[in-house]
Amino acid sequence: MLVTSRTMCFEASTPCSSAETDESRAKVIYSLAPAMGHNAEGHPECSSRVSAIVSALEKARLTPQFRGSEIVQLKNFRTATVDDIANVHSKSYVSALEKAMEWASVQGVMPIDVFGDTYATATTFNESLAAAGAGLSLVDYVVAASKITKNPPVGFALIRPPGHHAIPKGPMGFCFFGNVAIAARYAQQAHGLKRVFIIDFDVHHGNGTSDAFYDDPDIFFLSTHQDGSFPGTGKFDDLGHGNGKGATLNLPLPEGSGDLAMRSVFDQVIVPSAQRFKPDIILVSAGFDAHVLDPLANFQFGTGTYYMLAMSIKQLAKDLCGGRCVFFLEGGYNLESLSNSVVESFRAFIGEPSAAAEHDDPSFFHDEPSLKVKQAIERIKHLHSL
Ligand SMILES: [Zn+2]
């Protein structure tokens, strides 16, 4: 379904007297699906995550209330349908998860995957549909906006549960439905955007997204992740299969990789890969667990690293695909670094200077393993002929 500019004005929270004027002014559009019922005491993937981000955005005065039409909240987004989900996941999994809600409503919180680290509650199914839908509606909005301006807003789905570990046949790693993967298929089917470039900078490998498109030449999946971290997949040599060979790029980086590493990776790997692929839209699995303060991994990104990524990816989308770009929240488990990093991303989207220096205390950081990073970059450039 295409969304007209008239619909966009209706759906967005800001007043809209002239579609063209307001659309060209909007620099970021976000949707919120915080899944407040999907929560387990003491679990890192908890219901405070999206609320913490919203509070930080308000404190930084980066909401529509303070920024007028520059920052737009998409309030009336749709829920994903079973058919949307079934573009990526098996229908038997979708119906089994729905059925599991009966048990969850009796048990309260129940473990639901083979590793035992993913839980479900009575609301998980519906809230996962809402999260996926919040991403799909942003795709609609951004695509429609790109038809009336060269500078459409960047979309940011502030949603949970996250999605990039969910495999076609089941939940995994705190994830239920592959929000990014579902949006990629949707962009193709609903908008005719054939070539989708997915950047996954979560500290963990996006194994679910990778599985969904491993033999697909039209969806390029690029993941940077900490070598050896959960779930242990995403090796250099995993390049895709069949017609999809070459459309998967995995860059495992050594423990301790940080801002310097990611800047080099962006310039030497992400940019040339995207330029060669020539995408119609860029989707981003935006995980914030590579931050130095995150408890689940051992990378050293600062909030400034996320500012750089947001700004650079926005520019890449502008250069290559009419600015069509949507970010999806994945990991990030230290509430403070998570919310500060999303705030920095918003600053980058609206073109404000970074305030990362306020948060990135130099004492948090130590030397990066620059030689190992250089070797990893050289190896991936060789494998992909970059
Ligand atoms: Zn992660």
Boltz pocket constraint, residues with backbone or C-beta under 6 A from the ligand:
constraints:
  - pocket:
      binder: B
      contacts: [[A, 202], [A, 203], [A, 204], [A, 287], [A, 289], [A, 330], [A, 331], [A, 332]]
      max_distance: 6.0
